[in-house]
Amino acid sequence: MTAAHAAYDIDQLMTDLAGQKGGRARFVEKRHVALLDKPVQASGEMVYSPPDRLEKRTLLPKAETMVLDKDTLSMERGQRKLTINLQSRPEALAFVDSIRSTLAGNRKSLEQNYALKLQGESAQWVLTLVPSEPAIAALLQRITVTGSKSQVRHIEYLQVDGDRSEISIEPIEAQ
């Protein structure tokens, strides 16, 4: 059996993701909330700088910036600014790390708080993260990340209460 025909596994996916040099992407986020008739939609740009900086600039419907730099989360909307040290909020850190560790291809970090299940092949894969940490499992049912090769294209968060968020990601090619 050649390597090209070997089963695609989590180690190979993590290697592919870890090889990603970061970059810019457009995103569209839809939040489905039980109390609302239709999803709330937001869009903007994200910038990922491996291994631990992620910036999300929401442009519509309202300008908002969220920057995750190591263990510090900063948010800014209008005149309001908020900074949180995630070390003091372990459940929030674990949630944030689910995305950062996936983007960085850090299996060890992911497995500290989630059980991982991979389906598909390199060209089209689905990684499901099911919380193994009780504090996270009390809030989150699962995270489903889909992509192609080293690119994350879609992330869905399904909360325990049934609310969910979907983020579609489209890379912006470097000029």
Buried (B, 14 or more C-beta within 10 A) or exposed (E): EEEEEEEBEBEBBBEBBBEBEEBBBBBBBBBBBEEEEEEEEBBBBBBBEBBBBBBBBBEEEEEBBBBBEEBEBBBBEEEEEEEBEBEEBEBBBBBBBBBBBBBBBBBEBBBEBBEBEBEBEBEEBEBBBBBEBEBBBEBBBBBBBBBBBBBBBBBBBBBEEEBBBBBBBEBEEEE
